Structure formats: C-alpha cells, structure tokens
Amino acid sequence: MANQPNNPLSSAALIQKTGEDQVISVPSAAGFIDSLEQRYQKLKEHAEAYPYVWASYIVVYGGFGLWTTYRWRKLRRTEDSVRKLQRRLRDLIEAEQPASSAKVVEKGSTSSVKPSK
C-alpha cells in the first residue's frame, strides 16, 4: 500500500477488486494529456526556481546544436565540391575518349593501307 502511486491515472491500467482483480480500462487520451500538463507544470516551476541551471542547459546544448549544424553544412559543401570535380573529370574523360578512339581507328586504317601498296 505504501508503494502505490497517489494518482490512480498514472498506473498502466485501473484495477477494480471484486473477488478477483480485473482490468477495467486503459487510461484514455485525456489521462495522457493530464500527465503531460502535470509534467509541464513541474518543469515550469523548476525553470522559474532555477533559471541559471536552465540557462546553462540552453548554452551547452545550444552550443552543441550550433557546432553540429556547422559541421553538417561543411560536410555538405565538401560533398558538393567533390561531386562537381567528379563530374568535370567524367566530362573530360568522355571528351577525350572519342578523340583517342578516332586516333586508334586512323592508326588501324593507315597500317592496313601500307601492306596493300
């Protein structure tokens, strides 16, 4: 009895004792919303009581967020520049391949012309 919660809605299910323990119903969405409102009120009271603690949370986690954003954007810019360079290299290779294949065809045709003389 001492370990039972004060709020009956906080338990997973409401229990009615009638000879045997039976589950009546699971808490509805209203119970969930009430628990969220209670948690919000506790956090609000704590933030009002200890503003410097919450300010330090904002500074630390905000700093981590800014650093992560900076590194993410830098990674994306690096990936974009690598993609551009790869595309330029691919274009250069494609432009060079037809020219080199034409040279191979010319060399093959000139070698076949010489024995016919």
Summary of the structure (lengths in Angstrom):
residues: 117
radius of gyration: 36.8
end to end distance: 113.9
largest distance: 116.1
contacts: 212
relative contact order: 0.04
helix: 77%
strand: 5%
